């Protein structure tokens, strides 16, 4: 599972880390290219707020647990541009 997430405030970061540390699986935060940090680490979650985009990766489906942080991509209405 890989989803784009937002961690805007220290409260968001703290809540996210509390959720992920309670899980029995590896959770990784990545910028989608080169950087990967432990998603169960407060320091790692703080570090990734400097990235343009943050993705959460996990081998298990944890979507329901982190749904509050998931960025829903809205489709672009091409009619506006034509």
mmCIF file as gemmi writes it, N, C-alpha and C atoms, coordinates in Angstrom:
data_model
loop_
_atom_site.group_PDB
_atom_site.id
_atom_site.type_symbol
_atom_site.label_atom_id
_atom_site.label_alt_id
_atom_site.label_comp_id
_atom_site.label_asym_id
_atom_site.label_entity_id
_atom_site.label_seq_id
_atom_site.pdbx_PDB_ins_code
_atom_site.Cartn_x
_atom_site.Cartn_y
_atom_site.Cartn_z
_atom_site.occupancy
_atom_site.B_iso_or_equiv
_atom_site.pdbx_formal_charge
_atom_site.auth_seq_id
_atom_site.auth_asym_id
_atom_site.pdbx_PDB_model_num
ATOM 1 N N . UNK Axp A 1 ? 0.831 -1.162 0 1 0 ? 1 A 1
ATOM 2 C CA . UNK Axp A 1 ? 0 0 0 1 0 ? 1 A 1
ATOM 3 C C . UNK Axp A 1 ? 0.887 1.241 0 1 0 ? 1 A 1
ATOM 4 N N . UNK Axp A 2 ? 0.581 2.196 -0.849 1 0 ? 2 A 1
ATOM 5 C CA . UNK Axp A 2 ? 1.307 3.46 -0.894 1 0 ? 2 A 1
ATOM 6 C C . UNK Axp A 2 ? 0.293 4.567 -1.123 1 0 ? 2 A 1
ATOM 7 N N . UNK Axp A 3 ? 0.248 5.538 -0.189 1 0 ? 3 A 1
ATOM 8 C CA . UNK Axp A 3 ? -0.672 6.663 -0.31 1 0 ? 3 A 1
ATOM 9 C C . UNK Axp A 3 ? 0.061 7.96 0.009 1 0 ? 3 A 1
ATOM 10 N N . UNK Axp A 4 ? -0.418 9.026 -0.594 1 0 ? 4 A 1
ATOM 11 C CA . UNK Axp A 4 ? 0.135 10.351 -0.306 1 0 ? 4 A 1
ATOM 12 C C . UNK Axp A 4 ? -0.552 10.887 0.944 1 0 ? 4 A 1
ATOM 13 N N . UNK Axp A 5 ? 0.247 11.448 1.859 1 0 ? 5 A 1
ATOM 14 C CA . UNK Axp A 5 ? -0.311 11.969 3.104 1 0 ? 5 A 1
ATOM 15 C C . UNK Axp A 5 ? 0.159 13.396 3.343 1 0 ? 5 A 1
ATOM 16 N N . UNK Axp A 6 ? -0.487 14.042 4.323 1 0 ? 6 A 1
ATOM 17 C CA . UNK Axp A 6 ? -0.086 15.374 4.769 1 0 ? 6 A 1
ATOM 18 C C . UNK Axp A 6 ? 0.166 15.329 6.259 1 0 ? 6 A 1
ATOM 19 N N . UNK Axp A 7 ? 1.255 15.934 6.667 1 0 ? 7 A 1
ATOM 20 C CA . UNK Axp A 7 ? 1.565 16.123 8.079 1 0 ? 7 A 1
ATOM 21 C C . UNK Axp A 7 ? 1.889 17.606 8.247 1 0 ? 7 A 1
ATOM 22 N N . UNK Axp A 8 ? 0.863 18.4 8.536 1 0 ? 8 A 1
ATOM 23 C CA . UNK Axp A 8 ? 1.015 19.856 8.537 1 0 ? 8 A 1
ATOM 24 C C . UNK Axp A 8 ? 1.46 20.444 9.874 1 0 ? 8 A 1
ATOM 25 N N . UNK Axp A 9 ? 1.005 19.866 10.967 1 0 ? 9 A 1
ATOM 26 C CA . UNK Axp A 9 ? 1.303 20.432 12.276 1 0 ? 9 A 1
ATOM 27 C C . UNK Axp A 9 ? 2.007 19.409 13.157 1 0 ? 9 A 1
ATOM 28 N N . UNK Axp A 10 ? 2.55 19.876 14.259 1 0 ? 10 A 1
ATOM 29 C CA . UNK Axp A 10 ? 3.181 18.958 15.206 1 0 ? 10 A 1
ATOM 30 C C . UNK Axp A 10 ? 2.137 18.008 15.787 1 0 ? 10 A 1
ATOM 31 N N . UNK Axp A 11 ? 0.916 18.476 15.929 1 0 ? 11 A 1
ATOM 32 C CA . UNK Axp A 11 ? -0.169 17.614 16.39 1 0 ? 11 A 1
ATOM 33 C C . UNK Axp A 11 ? -0.439 16.482 15.411 1 0 ? 11 A 1
ATOM 34 N N . UNK Axp A 12 ? -0.418 16.799 14.111 1 0 ? 12 A 1
ATOM 35 C CA . UNK Axp A 12 ? -0.588 15.77 13.076 1 0 ? 12 A 1
ATOM 36 C C . UNK Axp A 12 ? 0.522 14.726 13.169 1 0 ? 12 A 1
ATOM 37 N N . UNK Axp A 13 ? 1.744 15.211 13.312 1 0 ? 13 A 1
ATOM 38 C CA . UNK Axp A 13 ? 2.9 14.312 13.371 1 0 ? 13 A 1
ATOM 39 C C . UNK Axp A 13 ? 2.795 13.392 14.583 1 0 ? 13 A 1
ATOM 40 N N . UNK Axp A 14 ? 2.482 13.967 15.736 1 0 ? 14 A 1
ATOM 41 C CA . UNK Axp A 14 ? 2.373 13.185 16.968 1 0 ? 14 A 1
ATOM 42 C C . UNK Axp A 14 ? 1.283 12.127 16.857 1 0 ? 14 A 1
ATOM 43 N N . UNK Axp A 15 ? 0.128 12.508 16.339 1 0 ? 15 A 1
ATOM 44 C CA . UNK Axp A 15 ? -0.992 11.573 16.189 1 0 ? 15 A 1
ATOM 45 C C . UNK Axp A 15 ? -0.632 10.454 15.203 1 0 ? 15 A 1
ATOM 46 N N . UNK Axp A 16 ? -0.009 10.815 14.071 1 0 ? 16 A 1
ATOM 47 C CA . UNK Axp A 16 ? 0.389 9.835 13.071 1 0 ? 16 A 1
ATOM 48 C C . UNK Axp A 16 ? 1.357 8.813 13.666 1 0 ? 16 A 1
ATOM 49 N N . UNK Axp A 17 ? 2.355 9.287 14.396 1 0 ? 17 A 1
ATOM 50 C CA . UNK Axp A 17 ? 3.347 8.391 14.996 1 0 ? 17 A 1
ATOM 51 C C . UNK Axp A 17 ? 2.704 7.51 16.069 1 0 ? 17 A 1
ATOM 52 N N . UNK Axp A 18 ? 1.758 8.046 16.837 1 0 ? 18 A 1
ATOM 53 C CA . UNK Axp A 18 ? 1.042 7.229 17.823 1 0 ? 18 A 1
ATOM 54 C C . UNK Axp A 18 ? 0.301 6.088 17.14 1 0 ? 18 A 1
ATOM 55 N N . UNK Axp A 19 ? -0.331 6.379 16.025 1 0 ? 19 A 1
ATOM 56 C CA . UNK Axp A 19 ? -1.071 5.356 15.278 1 0 ? 19 A 1
ATOM 57 C C . UNK Axp A 19 ? -0.125 4.306 14.721 1 0 ? 19 A 1
ATOM 58 N N . UNK Axp A 20 ? 0.955 4.748 14.087 1 0 ? 20 A 1
ATOM 59 C CA . UNK Axp A 20 ? 1.858 3.794 13.432 1 0 ? 20 A 1
ATOM 60 C C . UNK Axp A 20 ? 2.658 2.951 14.421 1 0 ? 20 A 1
ATOM 61 N N . UNK Axp A 21 ? 2.983 3.489 15.582 1 0 ? 21 A 1
ATOM 62 C CA . UNK Axp A 21 ? 3.729 2.689 16.558 1 0 ? 21 A 1
ATOM 63 C C . UNK Axp A 21 ? 2.863 1.593 17.161 1 0 ? 21 A 1
ATOM 64 N N . UNK Axp A 22 ? 1.551 1.759 17.113 1 0 ? 22 A 1
ATOM 65 C CA . UNK Axp A 22 ? 0.643 0.736 17.635 1 0 ? 22 A 1
ATOM 66 C C . UNK Axp A 22 ? 0.443 -0.413 16.644 1 0 ? 22 A 1
ATOM 67 N N . UNK Axp A 23 ? 0.895 -0.238 15.409 1 0 ? 23 A 1
ATOM 68 C CA . UNK Axp A 23 ? 0.735 -1.263 14.376 1 0 ? 23 A 1
ATOM 69 C C . UNK Axp A 23 ? 1.861 -2.295 14.45 1 0 ? 23 A 1
ATOM 70 N N . UNK Axp A 24 ? 1.562 -3.498 14.032 1 0 ? 24 A 1
ATOM 71 C CA . UNK Axp A 24 ? 2.551 -4.576 14.04 1 0 ? 24 A 1
ATOM 72 C C . UNK Axp A 24 ? 3.076 -4.808 12.616 1 0 ? 24 A 1
ATOM 73 N N . UNK Axp A 25 ? 3.615 -3.731 12.007 1 0 ? 25 A 1
ATOM 74 C CA . UNK Axp A 25 ? 4.163 -3.822 10.654 1 0 ? 25 A 1
ATOM 75 C C . UNK Axp A 25 ? 5.126 -2.658 10.44 1 0 ? 25 A 1
ATOM 76 N N . UNK Axp A 26 ? 5.929 -2.769 9.415 1 0 ? 26 A 1
ATOM 77 C CA . UNK Axp A 26 ? 6.846 -1.685 9.061 1 0 ? 26 A 1
ATOM 78 C C . UNK Axp A 26 ? 6.083 -0.601 8.312 1 0 ? 26 A 1
ATOM 79 N N . UNK Axp A 27 ? 6.295 0.638 8.715 1 0 ? 27 A 1
ATOM 80 C CA . UNK Axp A 27 ? 5.685 1.791 8.05 1 0 ? 27 A 1
ATOM 81 C C . UNK Axp A 27 ? 6.832 2.699 7.629 1 0 ? 27 A 1
ATOM 82 N N . UNK Axp A 28 ? 6.827 3.085 6.364 1 0 ? 28 A 1
ATOM 83 C CA . UNK Axp A 28 ? 7.878 3.931 5.826 1 0 ? 28 A 1
ATOM 84 C C . UNK Axp A 28 ? 7.281 5.219 5.267 1 0 ? 28 A 1
ATOM 85 N N . UNK Axp A 29 ? 7.986 6.311 5.469 1 0 ? 29 A 1
ATOM 86 C CA . UNK Axp A 29 ? 7.622 7.58 4.854 1 0 ? 29 A 1
ATOM 87 C C . UNK Axp A 29 ? 8.677 7.872 3.799 1 0 ? 29 A 1
ATOM 88 N N . UNK Axp A 30 ? 8.23 8.256 2.623 1 0 ? 30 A 1
ATOM 89 C CA . UNK Axp A 30 ? 9.144 8.506 1.516 1 0 ? 30 A 1
ATOM 90 C C . UNK Axp A 30 ? 8.7 9.736 0.738 1 0 ? 30 A 1
ATOM 91 N N . UNK Axp A 31 ? 9.642 10.322 0.032 1 0 ? 31 A 1
ATOM 92 C CA . UNK Axp A 31 ? 9.29 11.439 -0.842 1 0 ? 31 A 1
ATOM 93 C C . UNK Axp A 31 ? 8.913 10.937 -2.241 1 0 ? 31 A 1
ATOM 94 N N . UNK Axp A 32 ? 8.896 9.63 -2.399 1 0 ? 32 A 1
ATOM 95 C CA . UNK Axp A 32 ? 8.531 9.031 -3.675 1 0 ? 32 A 1
ATOM 96 C C . UNK Axp A 32 ? 9.71 8.787 -4.593 1 0 ? 32 A 1
ATOM 97 N N . UNK Axp A 33 ? 10.888 9.251 -4.209 1 0 ? 33 A 1
ATOM 98 C CA . UNK Axp A 33 ? 12.062 9.098 -5.066 1 0 ? 33 A 1
ATOM 99 C C . UNK Axp A 33 ? 13.243 8.521 -4.3 1 0 ? 33 A 1
ATOM 100 N N . UNK Axp A 34 ? 13.915 9.357 -3.524 1 0 ? 34 A 1
ATOM 101 C CA . UNK Axp A 34 ? 15.201 8.973 -2.96 1 0 ? 34 A 1
ATOM 102 C C . UNK Axp A 34 ? 15.211 8.73 -1.451 1 0 ? 34 A 1
ATOM 103 N N . UNK Axp A 35 ? 14.382 9.444 -0.713 1 0 ? 35 A 1
ATOM 104 C CA . UNK Axp A 35 ? 14.467 9.416 0.735 1 0 ? 35 A 1
ATOM 105 C C . UNK Axp A 35 ? 13.407 8.515 1.349 1 0 ? 35 A 1
ATOM 106 N N . UNK Axp A 36 ? 13.818 7.757 2.365 1 0 ? 36 A 1
ATOM 107 C CA . UNK Axp A 36 ? 12.909 6.891 3.114 1 0 ? 36 A 1
ATOM 108 C C . UNK Axp A 36 ? 13.271 7.014 4.588 1 0 ? 36 A 1
ATOM 109 N N . UNK Axp A 37 ? 12.261 7.254 5.44 1 0 ? 37 A 1
ATOM 110 C CA . UNK Axp A 37 ? 12.468 7.283 6.881 1 0 ? 37 A 1
ATOM 111 C C . UNK Axp A 37 ? 11.451 6.358 7.538 1 0 ? 37 A 1
ATOM 112 N N . UNK Axp A 38 ? 11.728 6.004 8.774 1 0 ? 38 A 1
ATOM 113 C CA . UNK Axp A 38 ? 10.839 5.146 9.535 1 0 ? 38 A 1
ATOM 114 C C . UNK Axp A 38 ? 9.566 5.921 9.889 1 0 ? 38 A 1
ATOM 115 N N . UNK Axp A 39 ? 8.422 5.405 9.496 1 0 ? 39 A 1
ATOM 116 C CA . UNK Axp A 39 ? 7.147 6.048 9.776 1 0 ? 39 A 1
ATOM 117 C C . UNK Axp A 39 ? 6.689 5.898 11.204 1 0 ? 39 A 1
ATOM 118 N N . UNK Axp A 40 ? 7.427 5.14 11.986 1 0 ? 40 A 1
ATOM 119 C CA . UNK Axp A 40 ? 7.105 4.966 13.397 1 0 ? 40 A 1
ATOM 120 C C . UNK Axp A 40 ? 8.009 5.827 14.275 1 0 ? 40 A 1
ATOM 121 N N . UNK Axp A 41 ? 8.796 6.689 13.649 1 0 ? 41 A 1
ATOM 122 C CA . UNK Axp A 41 ? 9.754 7.538 14.351 1 0 ? 41 A 1
ATOM 123 C C . UNK Axp A 41 ? 9.287 8.992 14.346 1 0 ? 41 A 1
ATOM 124 N N . UNK Axp A 42 ? 9.226 9.593 15.522 1 0 ? 42 A 1
ATOM 125 C CA . UNK Axp A 42 ? 8.844 10.997 15.62 1 0 ? 42 A 1
ATOM 126 C C . UNK Axp A 42 ? 9.847 11.876 14.885 1 0 ? 42 A 1
ATOM 127 N N . UNK Axp A 43 ? 11.108 11.602 15.052 1 0 ? 43 A 1
ATOM 128 C CA . UNK Axp A 43 ? 12.142 12.38 14.381 1 0 ? 43 A 1
ATOM 129 C C . UNK Axp A 43 ? 12.066 12.22 12.861 1 0 ? 43 A 1
ATOM 130 N N . UNK Axp A 44 ? 11.806 10.996 12.392 1 0 ? 44 A 1
ATOM 131 C CA . UNK Axp A 44 ? 11.659 10.758 10.957 1 0 ? 44 A 1
ATOM 132 C C . UNK Axp A 44 ? 10.474 11.5 10.378 1 0 ? 44 A 1
ATOM 133 N N . UNK Axp A 45 ? 9.348 11.496 11.102 1 0 ? 45 A 1
ATOM 134 C CA . UNK Axp A 45 ? 8.145 12.186 10.63 1 0 ? 45 A 1
ATOM 135 C C . UNK Axp A 45 ? 8.354 13.694 10.594 1 0 ? 45 A 1
ATOM 136 N N . UNK Axp A 46 ? 9.067 14.228 11.569 1 0 ? 46 A 1
ATOM 137 C CA . UNK Axp A 46 ? 9.374 15.664 11.566 1 0 ? 46 A 1
ATOM 138 C C . UNK Axp A 46 ? 10.263 16.003 10.367 1 0 ? 46 A 1
ATOM 139 N N . UNK Axp A 47 ? 11.252 15.176 10.121 1 0 ? 47 A 1
ATOM 140 C CA . UNK Axp A 47 ? 12.185 15.409 9.008 1 0 ? 47 A 1
ATOM 141 C C . UNK Axp A 47 ? 11.457 15.462 7.66 1 0 ? 47 A 1
ATOM 142 N N . UNK Axp A 48 ? 10.511 14.574 7.466 1 0 ? 48 A 1
ATOM 143 C CA . UNK Axp A 48 ? 9.872 14.489 6.148 1 0 ? 48 A 1
ATOM 144 C C . UNK Axp A 48 ? 8.949 15.668 5.851 1 0 ? 48 A 1
ATOM 145 N N . UNK Axp A 49 ? 8.656 16.506 6.828 1 0 ? 49 A 1
ATOM 146 C CA . UNK Axp A 49 ? 7.812 17.675 6.555 1 0 ? 49 A 1
ATOM 147 C C . UNK Axp A 49 ? 8.518 18.687 5.657 1 0 ? 49 A 1
ATOM 148 N N . UNK Axp A 50 ? 9.815 18.523 5.441 1 0 ? 50 A 1
ATOM 149 C CA . UNK Axp A 50 ? 10.564 19.402 4.54 1 0 ? 50 A 1
ATOM 150 C C . UNK Axp A 50 ? 10.399 18.998 3.073 1 0 ? 50 A 1
ATOM 151 N N . UNK Axp A 51 ? 9.841 17.825 2.831 1 0 ? 51 A 1
ATOM 152 C CA . UNK Axp A 51 ? 9.689 17.334 1.471 1 0 ? 51 A 1
ATOM 153 C C . UNK Axp A 51 ? 8.483 17.972 0.798 1 0 ? 51 A 1
ATOM 154 N N . UNK Axp A 52 ? 8.506 18.02 -0.51 1 0 ? 52 A 1
ATOM 155 C CA . UNK Axp A 52 ? 7.386 18.559 -1.278 1 0 ? 52 A 1
ATOM 156 C C . UNK Axp A 52 ? 6.162 17.656 -1.155 1 0 ? 52 A 1
ATOM 157 N N . UNK Axp A 53 ? 6.374 16.346 -1.235 1 0 ? 53 A 1
ATOM 158 C CA . UNK Axp A 53 ? 5.296 15.368 -1.086 1 0 ? 53 A 1
ATOM 159 C C . UNK Axp A 53 ? 5.744 14.283 -0.117 1 0 ? 53 A 1
ATOM 160 N N . UNK Axp A 54 ? 4.792 13.768 0.655 1 0 ? 54 A 1
ATOM 161 C CA . UNK Axp A 54 ? 5.083 12.684 1.595 1 0 ? 54 A 1
ATOM 162 C C . UNK Axp A 54 ? 4.183 11.507 1.244 1 0 ? 54 A 1
ATOM 163 N N . UNK Axp A 55 ? 4.785 10.334 1.098 1 0 ? 55 A 1
ATOM 164 C CA . UNK Axp A 55 ? 4.038 9.114 0.847 1 0 ? 55 A 1
ATOM 165 C C . UNK Axp A 55 ? 4.251 8.156 2.012 1 0 ? 55 A 1
ATOM 166 N N . UNK Axp A 56 ? 3.2 7.46 2.389 1 0 ? 56 A 1
ATOM 167 C CA . UNK Axp A 56 ? 3.29 6.429 3.416 1 0 ? 56 A 1
ATOM 168 C C . UNK Axp A 56 ? 3.23 5.081 2.712 1 0 ? 56 A 1
ATOM 169 N N . UNK Axp A 57 ? 4.204 4.228 2.998 1 0 ? 57 A 1
ATOM 170 C CA . UNK Axp A 57 ? 4.265 2.89 2.41 1 0 ? 57 A 1
ATOM 171 C C . UNK Axp A 57 ? 4.204 1.85 3.509 1 0 ? 57 A 1
ATOM 172 N N . UNK Axp A 58 ? 3.47 0.784 3.253 1 0 ? 58 A 1
ATOM 173 C CA . UNK Axp A 58 ? 3.369 -0.309 4.208 1 0 ? 58 A 1
ATOM 174 C C . UNK Axp A 58 ? 2.997 -1.576 3.437 1 0 ? 58 A 1
ATOM 175 N N . UNK Axp A 59 ? 3.495 -2.71 3.899 1 0 ? 59 A 1
ATOM 176 C CA . UNK Axp A 59 ? 3.178 -3.983 3.248 1 0 ? 59 A 1
ATOM 177 C C . UNK Axp A 59 ? 1.752 -4.438 3.552 1 0 ? 59 A 1
ATOM 178 N N . UNK Axp A 60 ? 1.158 -3.884 4.61 1 0 ? 60 A 1
ATOM 179 C CA . UNK Axp A 60 ? -0.218 -4.217 4.967 1 0 ? 60 A 1
ATOM 180 C C . UNK Axp A 60 ? -1.122 -3.038 4.625 1 0 ? 60 A 1
ATOM 181 N N . UNK Axp A 61 ? -2.421 -3.294 4.578 1 0 ? 61 A 1
ATOM 182 C CA . UNK Axp A 61 ? -3.385 -2.237 4.301 1 0 ? 61 A 1
ATOM 183 C C . UNK Axp A 61 ? -3.725 -1.523 5.612 1 0 ? 61 A 1
ATOM 184 N N . UNK Axp A 62 ? -3.153 -0.335 5.803 1 0 ? 62 A 1
ATOM 185 C CA . UNK Axp A 62 ? -3.41 0.441 7.011 1 0 ? 62 A 1
ATOM 186 C C . UNK Axp A 62 ? -4.205 1.707 6.692 1 0 ? 62 A 1
ATOM 187 N N . UNK Axp A 63 ? -4.817 1.75 5.531 1 0 ? 63 A 1
ATOM 188 C CA . UNK Axp A 63 ? -5.535 2.944 5.074 1 0 ? 63 A 1
ATOM 189 C C . UNK Axp A 63 ? -6.553 3.428 6.099 1 0 ? 63 A 1
ATOM 190 N N . UNK Axp A 64 ? -7.33 2.509 6.659 1 0 ? 64 A 1
ATOM 191 C CA . UNK Axp A 64 ? -8.381 2.906 7.597 1 0 ? 64 A 1
ATOM 192 C C . UNK Axp A 64 ? -7.8 3.559 8.848 1 0 ? 64 A 1
ATOM 193 N N . UNK Axp A 65 ? -6.596 3.193 9.208 1 0 ? 65 A 1
ATOM 194 C CA . UNK Axp A 65 ? -5.951 3.756 10.403 1 0 ? 65 A 1
ATOM 195 C C . UNK Axp A 65 ? -5.416 5.171 10.153 1 0 ? 65 A 1
ATOM 196 N N . UNK Axp A 66 ? -4.924 5.425 8.937 1 0 ? 66 A 1
ATOM 197 C CA . UNK Axp A 66 ? -4.291 6.716 8.636 1 0 ? 66 A 1
ATOM 198 C C . UNK Axp A 66 ? -5.126 7.576 7.688 1 0 ? 66 A 1
ATOM 199 N N . UNK Axp A 67 ? -6.383 7.242 7.514 1 0 ? 67 A 1
ATOM 200 C CA . UNK Axp A 67 ? -7.243 7.939 6.549 1 0 ? 67 A 1
ATOM 201 C C . UNK Axp A 67 ? -7.314 9.446 6.788 1 0 ? 67 A 1
ATOM 202 N N . UNK Axp A 68 ? -7.195 9.886 8.03 1 0 ? 68 A 1
ATOM 203 C CA . UNK Axp A 68 ? -7.263 11.316 8.335 1 0 ? 68 A 1
ATOM 204 C C . UNK Axp A 68 ? -6.1 12.095 7.729 1 0 ? 68 A 1
ATOM 205 N N . UNK Axp A 69 ? -5.024 11.416 7.396 1 0 ? 69 A 1
ATOM 206 C CA . UNK Axp A 69 ? -3.83 12.08 6.86 1 0 ? 69 A 1
ATOM 207 C C . UNK Axp A 69 ? -3.683 11.916 5.348 1 0 ? 69 A 1
ATOM 208 N N . UNK Axp A 70 ? -4.521 11.105 4.737 1 0 ? 70 A 1
ATOM 209 C CA . UNK Axp A 70 ? -4.418 10.806 3.307 1 0 ? 70 A 1
ATOM 210 C C . UNK Axp A 70 ? -4.892 11.998 2.487 1 0 ? 70 A 1
ATOM 211 N N . UNK Axp A 71 ? -4.122 12.321 1.457 1 0 ? 71 A 1
ATOM 212 C CA . UNK Axp A 71 ? -4.483 13.379 0.519 1 0 ? 71 A 1
ATOM 213 C C . UNK Axp A 71 ? -5.277 12.737 -0.6 1 0 ? 71 A 1
ATOM 214 N N . UNK Axp A 72 ? -6.508 13.142 -0.741 1 0 ? 72 A 1
ATOM 215 C CA . UNK Axp A 72 ? -7.354 12.626 -1.813 1 0 ? 72 A 1
ATOM 216 C C . UNK Axp A 72 ? -7.09 13.439 -3.07 1 0 ? 72 A 1
ATOM 217 N N . UNK Axp A 73 ? -6.639 12.78 -4.086 1 0 ? 73 A 1
ATOM 218 C CA . UNK Axp A 73 ? -6.384 13.446 -5.373 1 0 ? 73 A 1
ATOM 219 C C . UNK Axp A 73 ? -7.704 13.645 -6.082 1 0 ? 73 A 1
ATOM 220 N N . UNK Axp A 74 ? -7.997 14.884 -6.427 1 0 ? 74 A 1
ATOM 221 C CA . UNK Axp A 74 ? -9.229 15.166 -7.148 1 0 ? 74 A 1
ATOM 222 C C . UNK Axp A 74 ? -8.917 15.224 -8.638 1 0 ? 74 A 1
ATOM 223 N N . UNK Axp A 75 ? -9.734 14.561 -9.453 1 0 ? 75 A 1
ATOM 224 C CA . UNK Axp A 75 ? -9.479 14.597 -10.888 1 0 ? 75 A 1
ATOM 225 C C . UNK Axp A 75 ? -9.678 16.007 -11.451 1 0 ? 75 A 1
ATOM 226 N N . UNK Axp A 76 ? -8.869 16.359 -12.404 1 0 ? 76 A 1
ATOM 227 C CA . UNK Axp A 76 ? -8.955 17.68 -13.033 1 0 ? 76 A 1
ATOM 228 C C . UNK Axp A 76 ? -10.065 17.652 -14.077 1 0 ? 76 A 1
ATOM 229 N N . UNK Axp A 77 ? -10.913 18.678 -14.059 1 0 ? 77 A 1
ATOM 230 C CA . UNK Axp A 77 ? -11.975 18.797 -15.05 1 0 ? 77 A 1
ATOM 231 C C . UNK Axp A 77 ? -11.373 19.459 -16.279 1 0 ? 77 A 1
ATOM 232 N N . UNK Axp A 78 ? -11.105 18.663 -17.314 1 0 ? 78 A 1
ATOM 233 C CA . UNK Axp A 78 ? -10.465 19.196 -18.518 1 0 ? 78 A 1
ATOM 234 C C . UNK Axp A 78 ? -11.356 20.158 -19.282 1 0 ? 78 A 1
ATOM 235 N N . UNK Axp A 79 ? -12.658 20.111 -19.039 1 0 ? 79 A 1
ATOM 236 C CA . UNK Axp A 79 ? -13.574 21.026 -19.708 1 0 ? 79 A 1
ATOM 237 C C . UNK Axp A 79 ? -13.266 22.485 -19.429 1 0 ? 79 A 1
ATOM 238 N N . UNK Axp A 80 ? -12.679 22.758 -18.288 1 0 ? 80 A 1
ATOM 239 C CA . UNK Axp A 80 ? -12.334 24.13 -17.926 1 0 ? 80 A 1
ATOM 240 C C . UNK Axp A 80 ? -11.261 24.699 -18.845 1 0 ? 80 A 1
ATOM 241 N N . UNK Axp A 81 ? -10.408 23.826 -19.358 1 0 ? 81 A 1
ATOM 242 C CA . UNK Axp A 81 ? -9.265 24.273 -20.134 1 0 ? 81 A 1
ATOM 243 C C . UNK Axp A 81 ? -9.485 24.203 -21.641 1 0 ? 81 A 1
ATOM 244 N N . UNK Axp A 82 ? -10.567 23.627 -22.068 1 0 ? 82 A 1
ATOM 245 C CA . UNK Axp A 82 ? -10.813 23.48 -23.509 1 0 ? 82 A 1
ATOM 246 C C . UNK Axp A 82 ? -11.637 24.605 -24.056 1 0 ? 82 A 1
